[in-house]
Amino acid sequence: MEARSFHTAWTQYGHFGIPQKRRYTEVGMKLYGYKEGSRNERGPAALSEVTVVASPHELRAIARLLGDVAIEMECASFDHVHLADRVATFIEGPQLVFMKAD
C-alpha cells in the first residue's frame, strides 16, 4: 500500500487570530526526473524535492504557463505539456513537463 501524503500549512485565521496548522486535501502531485546526462535510462526516478534555480523573468514565464496548463488539464483529453514547446526560451536546458495527477 502506498503511503498517503498530506499538505499542511499555517493559516493566519485561527480562533482569536491565532495561527493554526490546517490539513488540506491529499496531495496528488508527484515529482519525477532524470540526472543530467542519464536520459537513456528506463524511466525517470521519483524525486522528493526539486530546487529551481531561475531568474525572475524565467519564473514569471513558468507562472504564466502554469495558469494556462491548469485550465487545459480540466479537459478530459489532456495528456502533457512541455514548457519548451510553449516558451521558446526554454528550448535549451533542463526540460519541464506537466502531467495531470490521477
N, C-alpha and C positions, 0 to 999 in steps of 0.2 A: 504494500500500500504506500502510495506517495505521501510524503508529509505535506500538510497544508501550510501555506504561509499567509499571514495577515499583515496588512499595513496598519500601523498605528501612528498617530500624530497628536501633537498637542493642539488643543483648540483654546482660544482665549475667552470663550463664552461659557464658562462653567458656572456653578451656583455662586452667587455673590461676586462674580467677576474673577473667581479663582481659576487659573488654568487647569484643565483636566485632560488626562490621556483618553483618547477616544479610539475605538476599534472601527475600522471601515470594513468594506466588503473584502472577500477573499481576492487576493492578487492573482490575476491570470497571466500577467506579463512574465516572460522568461527571457533570459539573455543567452545568446549563443555567439561563438566567434571562432576564428582561426588565429593561430600565431602567425606573425609576419613570415612569409615565405613557405607556409605549410598548407597552402590552399589545395593541394592534391591529396590530402588525407581523405578518409572515407566520409567524413561529415564534420560539421562544426562541433566544438566542445561546449558544454554548458558552462556558463560563467556566473559567478556570484556577485561580481562588481565590475563596472566599466568606468574608466576615467576618460572624460572627453577633454582634450586639450585643443582649444579653438579660440579664434578671435571673436570679439563681439559681433562683427559682421557675419561670420560663419554661423554663430549661434542664432542670430536673428533669421537667417535663411532657413535653418533647420526648424526653428519655431514656426515660421510661416507654413512650411511644408507639413508639419505635424497637424496643424489645424485642417488643412485640405485632406490629408490622408485619413484623419478621423471621420470626416464626412463620407469619404469613399468607402471606408470599412463597413459602414452601415448597409451597403449594398450586398446582397447575397452572393453575387458573382466576384466579389473582391478576392484577389489572390495575394499579391505582394507588390511592393513599390520599392525601387532602388532610388536612393537620394540622388545619385549621379545621373539618373535618367531624367530627373526633374530640374536639377540645378547644375548647370554645366560646369560651374567652378569646382565641383566635387568629382569630376571625371577621373582625375589623378588622385592618388592617395587611398586611404582606407575606405572601404565600402560600407554603407549603412543601408540595411534592408529592413522594411517594416512589413510585418505579417499580422494577421488578426489572431488574437488568442482564442482558444477553444471555449 
